[in-house]
Each structure stands twice: as structure tokens, then as C-alpha cells.
């Protein structure tokens, strides 16, 4: 298989330090160009990572006939506009999460997705620990799964950080609440029917800094989570079944240079004393994500998580934000 020639829209930190270095490990991904509205920034990133082309505008990169696929890690409010621009130039797009600010905005991508491949960059679904845990669930290793709990937090109160700018899609729900929602959908292997949420908003930044939610997947299945942008950094994912429990130690920011672990517990000893650890070899989930999308571009694999999947996730986020205002259950 010939490597896919990728262009990177923006010099965003997540792309520069995590996603692009991960993709560059793969023989299936040729990172051929990077673009920024500031040409000096593009040149600096190109020099840092060894990328051959640097453009001083997004339009210039999209006009490059050698580029086949785009990675879009721009701020949330630019996900849809630049993805549409890339699609109109005939480029396939891997767009950073969340794919849009609202589901109605994401709907604009449906027509374009019939002409090029467009996917939301939830790298976690490509990590072996997530895939192995879902296999365990499907095999009945912990009985019938009825509850999933997620906690995900970091501390960032910098008003100049895009995650803290309410008018361009900042806030905890869109930034990391989306991971909790995708976790529930992935491990329950289904879609929720209603949701209720409680939020705490930063009085100065006007963003949701802490959000807790209960999401009803029907048939007695419940996802509960708390996400925060202003609490001590921590993350954990727990899956509870009628016969056992599975814990993913680092479910979202799995390190690319260290093994990861899950724990399987039959509950026979208090305090997790009966938990058995299962370790996964060192892997880079961003490399795996880039490879997966490259295989789709080359026609080697079908696109498993396209626009319809992204829309389903956005509709849950919409319902939770409505609930935070109404203080009531909201239908999804």
C-alpha cells in the first residue's frame, strides 16, 4: 500500500506534539505539508518535525494537488468550515473532536461525506485496550454490563486558551465530555435515549468548567460521568457488570511510550483486592488512528466511524447542554 499524503491544517499543540508525531511513525502516513495563517509558525513546525512543505494559508495547502488527506485540529468553531473547504478541494478529512459545536452544524457535513471520507478523530477507539475491553464485554467476561462510570479532568484557567473561550466552542463538555459519551456508546454498543446534567460555569470565562451527567441507554444501562477543566488532572473509566468489573487505568491520554493496563475484578475481595491486571505493549493510538484512516482512503478498509456516528455523539452532547439549562431530562 502506498502511503497517503497528508496535509496538516494549523500548528495546534495537539497536532504538533501528539497526533502528527504519532502518524509519522507509520509507513502508511506521509506528512507532506503543514499550513498556518502565520507562515512563520508553519515553517517552524515543518522544521521541527521534518515536514517538507509549509504554507502561510489554509487555502494554499488545500490547493496542493499532491495532498490527499487533511488532519484538521483547528479550534472547534473552525472544524466544520475548514472541513467543508477541504472536502470541496477533494481532500479526505480526519477532523479533531468534537466534529462541530452542535449537531445541526455537523449536519452540514453530510453532503460532503458522500464525496470524500470524513471522520471524527476519537483516537481512543483505535487503542488495543479499548478494543480488548469491548471484546471482553461481548464475550460475557463480566456478565451483563449495566453501569459505566467516567471521570476526566485537568486544570486550565488561562483566559487566552481556546478551550476557555465560550464564543468559539470552549468548555469542558465539548472538550472532554465528548470522550465520556463516546465511551458509553462504544462499550454499551448502543445509543442512549435520554440524559440529564448538572453544570458549574466559570463566572469570568462563561464556560462549563465542571459537568456531571447521567445518560440512560435503556434496558437498565446507565452512563454516569464527571468532566472538569478546573480540577486536579485525573482520568479513569469503570465498567460494571453483574459478574465483574473492568477498570481502564488511563483510558483517554494513553501514553505512546509506556505500557497501559486494565484491571478485571470479580469483586470477591474489597478494595479491588481481587483485581487482575492485564498489560498492553507500548503503542501509539495516534499512529493507529492515522493508519486506520489511511487504509480507508486507499480502499483497504471501510469507514467504520463516519459522519453518522459523529452526529450521534453530537446529539448526546446537545441534549446534555440543554439539560444543564432546563434542569430536566432531555430526549436524545
C-alpha positions in Angstrom: 0.0 0.0 0.0 1.3 3.4 -0.9 1.3 5.9 1.9 -1.4 8.6 2.0 0.0 12.1 1.5 -1.3 14.2 4.4 -1.6 17.9 5.0 -2.0 19.4 8.5 -4.2 22.4 9.0 -2.8 24.6 11.7 0.1 24.3 14.1 -2.1 23.4 17.1 -0.3 21.9 20.0 -2.2 18.6 19.9 -1.2 18.1 16.3 2.4 19.3 16.7 3.1 17.3 19.9 0.9 14.2 19.7 -1.1 13.4 16.6 1.5 14.3 13.8 4.5 12.7 15.6 2.3 9.6 16.0 1.3 9.5 12.4 4.9 10.0 11.3 5.8 6.7 12.9 3.6 4.9 10.3 4.7 3.8 6.8 1.1 4.4 5.7 1.2 8.2 6.5 3.3 10.6 4.6 3.0 14.0 6.4 3.8 16.1 3.3 2.7 19.7 4.3 1.5 21.9 7.2 -0.4 25.2 7.0 -1.0 28.1 9.3 -2.4 31.6 8.9 1.1 32.6 10.2 3.7 31.3 7.7 6.5 31.6 10.3 4.6 29.2 12.5 4.1 26.7 9.7 7.8 26.9 8.8 8.8 26.4 12.4 6.6 23.3 12.8 7.8 21.9 9.4 11.4 22.4 10.6 10.7 20.9 14.0 9.1 17.7 12.6 10.8 17.4 9.2 7.8 18.2 7.1 8.8 19.2 3.5 6.2 21.9 2.8 4.9 24.8 4.8 2.1 27.1 3.7 1.1 30.5 5.0 -2.6 29.9 4.5 -5.0 27.0 4.6 -6.2 27.8 1.1 -2.7 27.3 -0.3 -2.4 23.9 1.3 -5.8 22.8 0.1 -4.8 23.8 -3.4 -1.8 21.5 -3.4 -2.7 18.6 -5.8 -0.2 16.3 -4.0 -2.2 16.3 -0.8 -4.8 13.5 -0.5 -6.0 13.8 3.1 -6.2 16.5 5.8 -6.0 16.5 9.5 -8.0 19.3 11.0 -7.1 20.2 14.6 -8.3 23.8 14.4 -10.4 25.4 17.2 -13.9 24.0 17.5 -15.7 26.7 15.6 -13.5 26.1 12.5 -14.0 22.3 12.3 -17.0 22.4 10.0 -16.0 25.4 7.8 -12.5 24.1 7.1 -13.6 20.5 6.7 -16.1 21.7 4.1 -13.4 23.7 2.4 -11.1 20.7 2.3 -13.8 18.4 1.1 -14.7 20.9 -1.8 -11.0 20.7 -2.8 -11.3 16.9 -3.0 -9.4 16.1 0.2 -10.5 13.4 2.7 -10.7 14.8 6.3 -9.8 13.5 9.7 -11.3 16.2 11.9 -10.4 16.6 15.6 -13.2 16.2 18.1 -15.8 17.5 18.6 -16.5 17.5 14.9 -18.8 20.5 15.4 -20.2 22.8 18.1 -23.7 21.4 17.6 -25.4 18.6 15.8 -27.2 21.0 13.4 -23.8 22.4 12.4 -22.4 18.9 11.9 -25.4 18.2 9.6 -23.7 20.4 7.0 -21.0 17.7 6.5 -23.4 15.0 5.4 -23.5 16.0 1.7 -19.7 16.4 1.6 -19.2 13.0 3.2 -20.8 11.4 0.1 -17.9 12.7 -2.0 -14.9 12.3 0.3 -14.2 10.4 3.6 -14.8 12.5 6.7 -14.2 11.1 10.2 -14.0 12.4 13.8 -10.7 11.9 15.5 -11.5 9.7 18.5 -8.2 8.0 18.7 -9.2 6.0 21.8 -11.3 3.6 19.7 -8.1 2.5 17.9 -6.2 1.7 21.0 -5.9 -2.1 21.8 -7.0 -1.6 25.4 -10.4 -0.2 24.3 -10.9 -2.9 21.7 -9.9 -5.7 24.1 -12.3 -4.4 26.8 -15.2 -4.4 24.3 -14.3 -7.9 23.3 -14.4 -9.0 26.9 -17.8 -7.4 27.4 -19.1 -9.1 24.3 -17.8 -12.4 25.5 -19.6 -12.0 28.8 -16.5 -11.8 30.9 -18.2 -9.5 33.4 -21.7 -10.6 32.9 -24.4 -8.2 31.8 -22.9 -4.6 31.8 -25.4 -2.2 33.4 -23.2 0.8 34.5 -20.3 2.7 33.2 -18.6 5.5 35.2 -16.1 8.0 33.8 -14.1 10.7 35.5 -11.9 13.0 33.3 -10.3 16.3 34.5 -7.5 18.7 34.1 -6.8 22.3 35.3 -6.7 25.1 32.8 -7.9 28.6 33.8 -6.0 30.5 31.2 -8.4 33.0 29.5 -6.2 33.1 26.4 -6.5 29.3 25.9 -9.1 28.4 23.2 -10.6 25.8 25.5 -11.7 28.7 27.7 -13.3 30.8 25.0 -17.0 30.3 25.2 -17.8 32.0 21.9 -15.7 29.6 19.8 -16.9 26.3 21.5 -14.8 26.2 24.6 -15.8 24.4 27.8 -15.5 21.0 29.4 -18.4 19.3 27.7 -17.2 19.8 24.2 -13.5 19.3 25.0 -13.6 16.2 27.2 -17.3 15.3 27.9 -17.3 14.0 24.3 -14.9 11.3 25.4 -17.2 10.1 28.2 -20.2 10.0 25.7 -18.2 8.1 23.1 -17.1 5.7 25.8 -20.7 4.9 26.8 -21.7 4.4 23.2 -18.7 2.2 22.4 -18.8 -0.1 25.4 -22.6 -0.4 25.6 -22.5 -0.8 21.8 -25.7 1.2 21.5 -27.3 4.6 21.6 -28.8 6.5 24.6 -32.4 7.6 24.8 -32.3 10.5 27.3 -29.9 12.4 29.5 -29.7 14.8 32.4 -26.8 17.1 33.5 -25.6 19.5 36.2 -23.0 22.1 35.4 -20.9 24.6 37.1 -19.9 27.6 35.0 -16.8 29.8 35.4 -18.2 33.2 36.3 -15.4 35.0 34.4 -14.8 32.7 31.4 -18.5 31.8 31.0 -17.6 28.2 30.1 -18.8 25.0 31.7 -15.9 24.1 33.9 -17.4 21.1 35.7 -20.2 19.0 34.3 -21.8 15.8 35.7 -24.3 13.7 33.8 -26.5 10.7 33.8 -27.2 9.1 30.4 -29.9 6.5 30.0 -29.1 3.8 27.4 -32.3 1.9 28.1 -32.7 -1.7 29.4 -31.2 -0.6 32.8 -27.9 0.6 31.3 -26.5 3.8 32.8 -23.5 6.0 31.9 -22.5 8.5 34.6 -19.6 10.9 34.3 -18.0 14.0 35.6 -15.7 16.1 33.5 -13.9 19.2 34.6 -11.4 21.8 33.2 -10.6 23.1 36.6 -9.9 20.2 38.9 -6.8 18.2 39.6 -5.7 16.2 36.5 -7.1 12.6 36.6 -8.9 10.1 34.4 -10.4 6.7 35.0 -13.1 4.5 33.3 -15.0 1.8 35.2 -17.3 -0.8 33.6 -19.6 -2.7 36.0 -21.3 -5.9 35.1 -23.4 -8.5 37.0 -20.4 -10.7 37.4 -17.4 -8.4 37.4 -15.8 -5.0 36.9 -13.3 -3.7 34.3 -11.2 -0.6 35.0 -9.2 1.2 32.4 -6.3 3.0 34.2 -5.5 5.6 31.5 -8.5 5.5 29.2 -8.0 8.7 27.2 -4.5 10.0 27.2 -2.8 6.6 26.9 1.0 7.3 26.7 2.7 6.4 23.5 5.9 5.3 25.2 4.7 3.2 28.1 2.6 0.1 28.5 -1.1 0.6 29.5 -3.1 -1.5 31.9 -6.7 -2.6 32.6 -7.9 -4.4 35.7 -10.5 -7.2 35.7 -12.1 -7.8 39.1 -14.7 -10.4 40.1 -15.4 -8.5 43.3 -14.5 -11.3 45.8 -12.2 -9.0 47.8 -12.8 -5.5 49.0 -10.7 -2.6 47.8 -10.0 -4.2 44.4 -8.0 -6.9 46.1 -9.3 -9.5 43.7 -8.5 -7.4 40.6 -6.2 -8.9 38.0 -4.0 -6.6 35.9 -3.7 -7.0 32.1 -0.9 -5.1 30.4 -0.8 -3.9 26.8 2.5 -3.3 25.0 3.7 0.2 24.1 1.5 1.6 21.3 0.7 5.0 19.9 -3.0 5.4 19.4 -2.5 8.4 17.1 -0.4 6.3 14.8 -3.1 3.6 14.8 -5.7 6.2 14.1 -3.7 7.7 11.2 -3.1 4.2 9.8 -6.8 3.3 10.0 -7.9 6.4 8.1 -5.2 5.9 5.5 -6.4 2.4 4.8 -9.9 3.8 4.3 -8.6 6.3 1.8 -6.8 3.6 -0.1 -9.9 1.4 -0.1 -8.4 -1.3 2.0 -11.0 -0.9 4.8 -14.5 0.5 5.1 -15.0 3.7 7.2 -16.4 2.4 10.4 -17.0 5.8 12.2 -18.2 8.4 9.7 -20.5 11.4 9.8 -23.5 9.5 11.1 -21.5 8.3 14.1 -20.3 11.8 14.7 -23.8 13.1 14.6 -25.0 10.6 17.1 -22.3 11.7 19.6 -23.1 15.4 19.0 -26.8 14.8 19.6 -26.0 13.5 23.1 -23.8 16.5 23.8 -26.6 18.8 22.7 -29.1 17.1 25.0 -26.7 17.4 27.9 -26.2 21.1 27.4 -30.0 21.6 27.0 -30.4 19.7 30.3 -27.9 21.8 32.1 -30.2 24.8 31.3 -33.5 23.1 31.8 -32.6 21.1 34.9 -34.6 18.3 33.4 -34.3 15.0 31.4 -33.8 15.7 27.7 -34.6 13.3 25.0 -31.8 12.4 22.5 
